[in-house]
Amino acid sequence: MITFIEALNKAKNYLAEYDIPVEITVIDRFSEGWLFCFQSREFLETGDFSTQLIGNCPFIIDKDSGKIYELGTAYPIDVYIQQYENKKINGNF
């Protein structure tokens, strides 16, 4: 099992792949892990839509394994969390 601080560091390392500074937001803590969202720092500071990241899907870091699971952007976040929890319960993750 990993701690929140370990998950946050893992999220920062994961997002370091981007060549631009991004800001991370922890949207939710739930029984199976933590949900993270992110956006370019420049967009958040200026509101300039040309600096906005697109296709930046939220992701979950699993509390037990520390694995990162990317979610989609087509549905509300609650739908993806429910799918994740169902798959984990059924042993599909």
ZAMARGU-4260 file (C-alpha; in steps of 0.2 Angstrom, whole numbers, plus 5000, padded with zeros to 4 digits):
<rodrens>
0) 5000/5000/5000 | 5006/5017/4996 | 5003/5034/5005 | 4996/5049/4998 | 5013/5058/4997
5) 5020/5043/4987 | 5005/5044/4975 | 5007/5063/4973 | 5026/5061/4969 | 5022/5047/4957
10) 5009/5058/4949 | 5022/5072/4947 | 5035/5060/4940 | 5022/5054/4928 | 5018/5071/4922
15) 5036/5076/4920 | 5035/5068/4903 | 5026/5084/4897 | 5038/5097/4891 | 5028/5111/4899
20) 5024/5115/4917 | 5008/5107/4923 | 4997/5109/4938 | 4990/5094/4947 | 4974/5094/4956
25) 4968/5080/4967 | 4950/5078/4963 | 4945/5064/4974 | 4951/5051/4987 | 4941/5035/4987
30) 4943/5018/4994 | 4954/5011/4980 | 4965/5026/4976 | 4967/5044/4972 | 4960/5053/4956
35) 4972/5066/4948 | 4968/5079/4935 | 4980/5091/4927 | 4981/5107/4916 | 4995/5118/4909
40) 5001/5131/4922 | 5000/5144/4909 | 4982/5141/4905 | 4977/5142/4923 | 4987/5158/4926
45) 4981/5167/4910 | 4965/5159/4904 | 4973/5159/4886 | 4964/5145/4877 | 4979/5143/4865
50) 4989/5136/4880 | 4976/5124/4886 | 4980/5105/4886 | 4968/5095/4876 | 4966/5076/4878
55) 4973/5077/4896 | 4964/5063/4904 | 4962/5061/4922 | 4971/5046/4930 | 4970/5036/4946
60) 4984/5030/4956 | 4979/5013/4965 | 4982/5013/4984 | 4987/4995/4984 | 4999/4993/4969
65) 5004/5011/4965 | 4999/5008/4947 | 4993/5022/4936 | 4977/5020/4927 | 4972/5033/4914
70) 4954/5037/4912 | 4945/5044/4897 | 4937/5061/4894 | 4920/5056/4885 | 4910/5053/4901
75) 4909/5061/4918 | 4923/5056/4930 | 4910/5046/4942 | 4907/5034/4927 | 4926/5030/4926
80) 4928/5028/4944 | 4914/5016/4945 | 4921/5006/4930 | 4938/5006/4939 | 4931/5000/4955
85) 4920/4986/4947 | 4935/4980/4937 | 4946/4980/4953 | 4933/4970/4962 | 4931/4958/4948
90) 4950/4955/4947 | 4952/4963/4930 | 4965/4975/4935
</rodrens>
